[in-house]
Amino acid sequence: MSEPGSAADPPDPSLAASPAEFVEQLRQLRLWAGSPSLRRLRQLAGTTRDEHGVEIDALPVSTASHVLRGERMPRMDFTRAFVTACLRARRQDEAQIAAVVERWHDSWLRLQQLTAGERTATPQPRPTTVPRQLPLAPAGFTGRTDEVALLSKALAVADQPDQPMIMAIHGPGGVGKSALALHTAHSAAADFPDGQLYVDLQGATAGLAPLSPLEVIGRFLRALGAGGSDLCDQLDEAAARFRTVVADRRVLIVLDNAADAGQVRPLLPGTPSCRVLVTSRQPLSGLDGVRQLHLDVLPEPEAITVLARTIGAERVAAEPAAAAELVRRCGGLPLALRIAAARLAARPAWPLAELAQRLADEQRRLDELRVADADVRVSIDVSYRQLRGGGDAKDLAAADAFARLGIWDGPDLPLPVAARLLGQPVAAAETLLERLVDAGLLESRTVGRYHFHDLVRIYARELAVASWPEPERTAALARALRFYTATAWHTLTYFRRGGLRRERADQRWTAGGQALASPAEAFDWLEAERANLLAAAAQAATVDELDAAAIQLAQALFGFFHDYRYWRDWEAVNQIALRVARRRQDPVAEAQALNDLGASWQVRGAHREAVEWYHRSLAIHQRLGDEAAAAATLNNLGIAHLRLGEYDQAMASFQRSLEIRRAAGDQRGGATVLRNLGALYRRMGRLGEAVECYQTALRTVQALGEPTTEATCLNDLGMAYRLQGRFEEALGYLDRGLRLSREFGVRWLTAATLDSIGTVHHEQGRYREALDCYWQSLRICQEMGSADHEADVLQNLGLTLRALGDRAAARGHWTEALQIRERLGLPTDELRALLSD
């Protein structure tokens, strides 16, 4: 190695005419610095912090190795860190370093612009979100030395540059697949500076369907800051987008509990910068390029170490023969060992031989340990029998509770729900659940929420069916469902004030529930319970005596799913309600489910499909002579026609809805229709009539005390005044509306109002202010998956960029907007005119 300090100047980055030459200049810079090792350069570069405030290496060794082999153009942050480290190795002062780093920075930017000019479409700004999704590393991880070494080598990006390495860990339930994957993933996390993605695919979760690849891709894109609206139902397009987003990033992806190869295949990256860890019960032999790792039970020395870590090495050393016997009777299965060790830890006076003898009494079940899914039953059974056989009244009560809790299908078990399943006060239920946590039969991830391991849930369900009469199981489930339906109806107050839905709600399902004191509290509860609410509706639909709860949940969740644009959940719960309504021969509920299915399609921008659902709903309302419900559906139908540009049909629908509501004295409903009628007049250029509709609607909702609807009216008025050239008045109304929509957390309305404010700024020539509003609005639309609104914002964004002289960027946004509208069947003439100009 040459000594640093010669008089020669450092390499000149401005001489690089291509990415390859730029990388060669970096290599020459390292030689000029005396060829320091990559680890030395990492030390000299120091550390930085990601956007979450987590301290990370500014110059990871694996990144440097990858770049210096010429496998990709370095990122700007890498370039600055590398140049800084080389200059420090040469002992340059910091002022000199700063000047040289800026020269390299400028050269990097120049090459980026040259490269960008070769592409036909202008790229979107690269998202800066770096996900850190790995759950906590398993505490006290023991053994698996060979497996950890194999996986660590596979995850080393620099060692395997030729292909995206996919490692699939398979083995029986409870063998420790997830623990091994997470332990290895945490050890390798620093080598993946662009983030770590994690998902439990629910491929081995009782009572729940495996997650769809489309849903997982949506989660991943949002986590990467690239969530958009163009996923819809096209899995191949969504998968292609995911591969594009991660193509030039180093991301570690952990896919836990996969059901099969078909579930995993769309989630795999297509470039060598990423690594994937998959766990499943069965080998994923259908995946190309996957490397399989079969995970077997622990060998005896490692299994004894697991035992010693929990109950203490002194205790194991005092009874080595009993410890070895206990490990053998647990079959070396980690889950069985953890449960047995937890029992011993809770009973420090017990000799190990006592538990080993109890396991020996279950010889028949021990034999089943070697057969597929039967392998964990004995360990769970040991824990359960310890509770029942100890003679302690509290333990007996906890054992009874264990079986009863097993009837619940939801992914989580919140304390209030558990209390109702058990028919116990919350405090008493918490004591029982905490005892089960100590017993290793439940997990508690956060205070007040519990979780069954999927295999333990299977055992508990079997136990419940065997030991608890069906009428009692049904009664317990009814209590839990009533809690969810009643609380969901309470939350509707903060979204839509209930209206006709509350008037017609089944009172058997609306009494009780959890008191929620504010819109924020209601939203937090709904977000926390969203997966459980869907599971509750699905489970209710399977029990004839309880299936009405599925209908009640679907109707109660209308406001939440509408305002927060959870259209996939909205569609799912109403499909359940529709099936139940038809089975029950309940035309009123059927018509409501059809209407809400139309709304779920409408919020995603699929207005033509929404029209079909609305017509089916309207036909039932009219057949029943249900004028009030028909008015609501007619209003929705008018909105769909308006968005499709079918103004005559929209006018007829709105006018008929308004007639019905005025005749019934329905002020709230009338105000809603007036707002939409105003939007139609605005589209038609009849601005005076639009303003009159909006002002009337605003006065009504202010008198009724409906702040979110008031915010919508303020936005409407602002846009009408903008079209009349009354810009300052427009901004006054829009600013008031934005404050209300943000205060009450209505994302779609916040996005719409930001778009409106951006338009006013644009028309006043304040283009930078307009861009800021549009970018904020676009991000919210993409997060919600609101495709038609995203297209509107993209069109407006392009107009402002064109005004600033960036016609290429404008064209890129218009092209994207055109593709969205074409896919949704929306009018495209205006965009085509812009693109042809």
Disulfide bonds with the S-S distance in Angstrom:
none
